[in-house]
Amino acid sequence: MAGPCVPTEAARRACLVCLIALAVACAPAARVPAQEGAVRLPPGFRLETFASGLGAPRFMAVSPSGDLLASVPSRGQIVALPDRDGDGRADRAVVYAEGLNRPHGLAFFHGFLYVAETGAVVRFPYRSGDLTGGKPEVVIRDLPSGGGHWTRTLAFGPDGKMYVSVGSSCNVCEERDPRRAAILQFNPDGTGGRIFARGIRNAVGIAFHPQTGELWATDNGRDWLGDDFPPDTILVVKDGAHYGWPSCNGNWVPDPDFGRPDFCKTTAPPAVEI
């Protein structure tokens, strides 16, 4: 970087939304006992309840007019949580849309709210201040659906393209559909679909760096190899790159079931291991 980065207030809010979304998406399974202890926050931050009683919200997006929207896959809903008086608490919860098939990822782009369902991407026309959506338009009809990883997350890049993450159908296997365990690229109207990057077991969260334009993604490592291996990873996703799954775990470690050591050396390493 040429100099220090001083984030704007909007950037701070966006960062906080992303961090909360990732924390919700990567939360431990219900059978794991809760860990007691204080939550430690960076200086200048505080933790308060913004909205409650939503069921199991997953991902969030802030509308162009500043309203927070959240997806609730278990209810098939998108919920709007306006804070028009600015007191740091949602004034109310408004069902923006319902009857959706496990809605997860949300993104506003060029006058639309895009929603990633488990097997499709739909969009709602958006006008400033809208708290309810109209009839959705289906822009992608045939995403690989269901399976072990059913969430679909989307983001728009500085190139104006739409990127959609599709997780694997299994813990570890050779997929029949090459669009699984991948990040896909589309035009905003759903045309021009192609595989952007492969070997990404389950990228629950994706986001574009606001300065470099790079696509960053979380990736959930496979199960049943112990408590400490393999690590989950953070990836800087490059066009055409392969990130190893199911042959490799973490930083080029061959998988005990599907490992190919020579192939692992050709894959892209993670930026961070968790």
SULJOVEN-V65123 format. One record per residue. RES is the residue in one letter. PSI is psi in whole degrees, -180 to 180 (* if undefined). Layout:
BEGIN
RES_PSI / RES_PSI
END
This chain:
BEGIN
M_145 / A_-26 / G_179 / P_146 / C_122 / V_102 / P_146 / T_168 / E_-38 / A_-40 / A_-39 / R_-44 / R_-43 / A_-40 / C_-44 / L_-41 / V_-45 / C_-43 / L_-42 / I_-41 / A_-44 / L_-38 / A_-41 / V_-44 / A_-33 / C_15 / A_150 / P_158 / A_158 / A_-28 / R_-13 / V_127 / P_143 / A_143 / Q_127 / E_155 / G_158 / A_146 / V_127 / R_129 / L_153 / P_157 / P_137 / G_-8 / F_151 / R_158 / L_121 / E_162 / T_121 / F_-42 / A_150 / S_173 / G_25 / L_-2 / G_-113 / A_74 / P_148 / R_-69 / F_159 / M_159 / A_145 / V_127 / S_163 / P_-25 / S_5 / G_9 / D_141 / L_132 / L_145 / A_144 / S_142 / V_86 / P_-40 / S_-23 / R_-4 / G_30 / Q_156 / I_130 / V_132 / A_138 / L_75 / P_147 / D_72 / R_-23 / D_-3 / G_27 / D_6 / G_10 / R_141 / A_134 / D_-36 / R_169 / A_123 / V_129 / V_108 / Y_-40 / A_151 / E_175 / G_17 / L_161 / N_94 / R_59 / P_142 / H_-82 / G_144 / L_144 / A_135 / F_135 / F_121 / H_53 / G_13 / F_151 / L_117 / Y_138 / V_127 / A_108 / E_176 / T_-26 / G_11 / A_166 / V_128 / V_163 / R_149 / F_132 / P_137 / Y_130 / R_147 / S_128 / G_-6 / D_135 / L_-5 / T_142 / G_159 / G_-148 / K_128 / P_150 / E_129 / V_122 / V_-26 / I_122 / R_-19 / D_42 / L_146 / P_130 / S_163 / G_-146 / G_-176 / G_-31 / H_103 / W_-12 / T_145 / R_128 / T_146 / L_157 / A_155 / F_133 / G_171 / P_-15 / D_1 / G_5 / K_156 / M_133 / Y_133 / V_127 / S_137 / V_116 / G_172 / S_162 / S_-3 / C_178 / N_-55 / V_126 / C_171 / E_114 / E_141 / R_-34 / D_113 / P_-9 / R_-8 / R_157 / A_47 / A_167 / I_128 / L_154 / Q_138 / F_161 / N_160 / P_-24 / D_6 / G_-5 / T_171 / G_27 / G_138 / R_163 / I_123 / F_-43 / A_152 / R_176 / G_27 / I_102 / R_-48 / N_90 / A_87 / V_-33 / G_133 / I_147 / A_151 / F_134 / H_128 / P_-16 / Q_-46 / T_-20 / G_6 / E_147 / L_122 / W_148 / A_147 / T_157 / D_122 / N_120 / G_164 / R_166 / D_171 / W_27 / L_17 / G_170 / D_-28 / D_1 / F_143 / P_164 / P_153 / D_160 / T_158 / I_130 / L_144 / V_109 / V_123 / K_148 / D_125 / G_-3 / A_156 / H_132 / Y_15 / G_-37 / W_139 / P_5 / S_-25 / C_151 / N_142 / G_-133 / N_80 / W_25 / V_118 / P_140 / D_141 / P_-22 / D_-38 / F_16 / G_139 / R_91 / P_-43 / D_-38 / F_-40 / C_-36 / K_-17 / T_-7 / T_163 / A_130 / P_159 / P_157 / A_-34 / V_139 / E_138 / I_*
END
